Every structure is written in structure tokens, then in C-alpha cells.
Amino acid sequence: MKEFSSNDKIIKDHYKTQAEKHKDGALSTMEDPITRKKEVNLITHFFNLPAVKKNTQKVLEIGCGNAYTLNILQPAFPNIHFTGLDFSEDLLEIARTRNLPNVSFEQGDVRELKYADESFDAIYTERCIINLLTWEEQQQGLLEMKRVLKKRGYLLFIESFTEGYDTLNIARNELGLDSIPMPHHNNYFDKAIFEPWISEGFEIVDPEDLGAGPYDVARNFMSTHYFTARVLHPLITKGDPHMKNTELVKFFSFMPPSGNYSPIEAYVLRKK
Ligand SMILES: C[S@@+](CC[C@H](N)C(=O)[O-])C[C@H]1O[C@@H](n2cnc3c(N)ncnc32)[C@H](O)[C@@H]1O
């Protein structure tokens, strides 16, 4: 059995707690229902893009958690065979109880995938690679995903970046609110390092070139929601940072994304 580093223990322990607390609930790994909904909508739009749909039969989700997302995607795309891979046996145990047709669940580590080269037509991640706590390990994960992805296959990379995180905290500080600390189990990407590095193996694709509407698969899809829920809302309510699903927050969640005030962003990458 593989030895886990202390970082791996932080991740395993965190997701064990999530499994115990939320079981198969929607708030597992993200206690913000609007963020959840926006992520799933974006992933659904992505797989519905004609350029993606026509070549996509085998899809890998890296870090499928309790399969909240797969539970929505599978009925929407019954002809796709999905593989949900996760590091946490506690979350996978819950995922398997969903008995989803045409979905396989496997325990594994993105840094060391057990699939043959070019096994998948598309891969997506949802706040998973930020759990690798060093840039070196993140590079390892990215190289493994590239290896198992077919040539010209897509990687939908929904991860967190320091840029939007910093702007969000600047907005909060200007208004007298404290900075939101980076979660202990996350290491956000620095675009100045990420973009040149990723461009060696992948093209960074503009989803509108694939036929997406301007807001369907927007890179900054979460920005307006984060600004509302994490700046405006605590300001108006004099500091309750945890009320992420009020009517005020819901109202602004219908607005198009604006600016760059969320760490979470969506990159569409195509393997060269
Ligand atoms: C934020 S959660 C994603 C949740 C999932 N997409 C869902 O719909 O609920 C990130 C997931 O990545 C998994 N993970 C963390 N490190 C990993 C690794 N090295 N390899 C594979 N999965 C990993 C975690 O166990 C966790 O389930």
C-alpha cells in the first residue's frame, strides 16, 4: 500500500469529515448551493457543445467526491460512459450507493493514474487539483491527465486561482471586511505560472469558438456570485459571511458574470 505524505493526510481527513457531515448531500465539499449549481450548469453546457458532444463517449471526472455532479450529468448524457475517480474511499463509498448506470467509480490518485495513454475523450475537474498542495504535485497531476487524454481531447478545468481570490479580498478590505483565508487544504494556481506552463501541452480554448454563448462556459462564471455572496452580502448584513443563499444573493446570481472576483474559474483546454 502506498505511503501517504502529511499533505495527503490533510486531504484524506478533510474529505472524511465531509463524507460524515454531508453524506450524499449537495453541500458536500462546497457549502454554497449557488456555487454548486453554477458549476454543474457550466459542465452541462460544456458537454452539450456540438464540437464536444460529437467526439465524446468516454469521460473521466477527477475528484468525483460523493458523485453529486455525476448524479446530474449521467441522466443528461446517457450515452457517455463516465468514470469517477477519487482519492477518498469515504466519499467513493457514498458515490457507489447511487448505482448510476454507465458510470464506473474507482479509487486512485491523479498524480499516478492507472489508465493507459489516450484512454479518455474528455476529462473534467471541479476544485480537485487545488488539493495538491505544491505546484510540483499539481504539474504531476496535469501531466497525468494529459497522458490519459486523447489527442485533441478536452480538459475542462474548474479550479481556483490567486488572481480572483486577491481581487475579492481587496474589495472586502476596501469596505472594512477581513480577508477570507485560503482553506488549509487548498493551493490556488498562479496564472502567471500556470498559463505559460499549460500552453506547452494544451491550447487554451475560447468556448465561444466552440459555439458557446457568451455566458455558457465563461471563464469568470462565478465572479458576480462571489462578489455578491462574499462582499455585498456581509457588508449589508454587517458581517454574516455564511448566509450564501438569501434572496439578495439569489437575485444577483441571475446576473451575468462580471469582473474577476472569484478564485474559481473555468478553463477549457484542448490537448495539442
Ligand atoms: C472539491 S471536491 C470535488 C467534488 C466533486 N466534484 C463533487 O461533485 O462533489 C475535490 C475532490 O478531489 C478529491 N481529491 C483530492 N486529491 C486527489 C488526488 N490526488 N487524486 C484524486 N482525487 C483527489 C477529493 O477527495 C475530493 O473528493
Ligand as a Chemical Component Dictionary entry (heavy atoms), coordinates in Angstrom:
data_LIG
# 
_chem_comp.id                   LIG 
_chem_comp.type                 NON-POLYMER 
_chem_comp.pdbx_formal_charge   0 
_chem_comp.three_letter_code    LIG 
# 
loop_
_chem_comp_atom.comp_id 
_chem_comp_atom.atom_id 
_chem_comp_atom.alt_atom_id 
_chem_comp_atom.type_symbol 
_chem_comp_atom.charge 
_chem_comp_atom.model_Cartn_x 
_chem_comp_atom.model_Cartn_y 
_chem_comp_atom.model_Cartn_z 
_chem_comp_atom.pdbx_ordinal 
LIG C1  C1  C 0  -13.906 19.764 -4.101 1  
LIG S1  S1  S 1  -14.066 18.057 -4.217 2  
LIG C2  C2  C 0  -14.946 17.774 -5.722 3  
LIG C3  C3  C 0  -16.296 17.236 -5.543 4  
LIG C4  C4  C 0  -16.990 16.596 -6.700 5  
LIG N1  N1  N 0  -16.625 17.122 -7.977 6  
LIG C5  C5  C 0  -18.476 16.644 -6.472 7  
LIG O1  O1  O 0  -19.229 16.780 -7.402 8  
LIG O2  O2  O -1 -18.919 16.569 -5.320 9  
LIG C6  C6  C 0  -12.450 17.532 -4.645 10 
LIG C7  C7  C 0  -12.279 16.040 -4.663 11 
LIG O3  O3  O 0  -10.952 15.750 -5.109 12 
LIG C8  C8  C 0  -10.515 14.578 -4.430 13 
LIG N2  N2  N 0  -9.049  14.508 -4.471 14 
LIG C9  C9  C 0  -8.164  15.195 -3.717 15 
LIG N3  N3  N 0  -6.897  14.854 -4.024 16 
LIG C10 C10 C 0  -6.971  13.932 -5.008 17 
LIG C11 C11 C 0  -5.999  13.185 -5.739 18 
LIG N4  N4  N 0  -4.699  13.319 -5.510 19 
LIG N5  N5  N 0  -6.442  12.337 -6.683 20 
LIG C12 C12 C 0  -7.775  12.167 -6.910 21 
LIG N6  N6  N 0  -8.742  12.830 -6.239 22 
LIG C13 C13 C 0  -8.356  13.711 -5.302 23 
LIG C14 C14 C 0  -11.079 14.746 -3.028 24 
LIG O4  O4  O 0  -11.120 13.523 -2.337 25 
LIG C15 C15 C 0  -12.451 15.372 -3.313 26 
LIG O5  O5  O 0  -13.461 14.412 -3.399 27 
# 
loop_
_chem_comp_bond.comp_id 
_chem_comp_bond.atom_id_1 
_chem_comp_bond.atom_id_2 
_chem_comp_bond.value_order 
_chem_comp_bond.pdbx_ordinal 
LIG C1  S1  SING 1  
LIG S1  C2  SING 2  
LIG S1  C6  SING 3  
LIG C2  C3  SING 4  
LIG C3  C4  SING 5  
LIG C4  N1  SING 6  
LIG C4  C5  SING 7  
LIG C5  O1  DOUB 8  
LIG C5  O2  SING 9  
LIG C6  C7  SING 10 
LIG C7  O3  SING 11 
LIG C7  C15 SING 12 
LIG O3  C8  SING 13 
LIG C8  N2  SING 14 
LIG C8  C14 SING 15 
LIG N2  C9  SING 16 
LIG N2  C13 SING 17 
LIG C9  N3  DOUB 18 
LIG N3  C10 SING 19 
LIG C10 C11 SING 20 
LIG C10 C13 DOUB 21 
LIG C11 N4  SING 22 
LIG C11 N5  DOUB 23 
LIG N5  C12 SING 24 
LIG C12 N6  DOUB 25 
LIG N6  C13 SING 26 
LIG C14 O4  SING 27 
LIG C14 C15 SING 28 
LIG C15 O5  SING 29 
# 
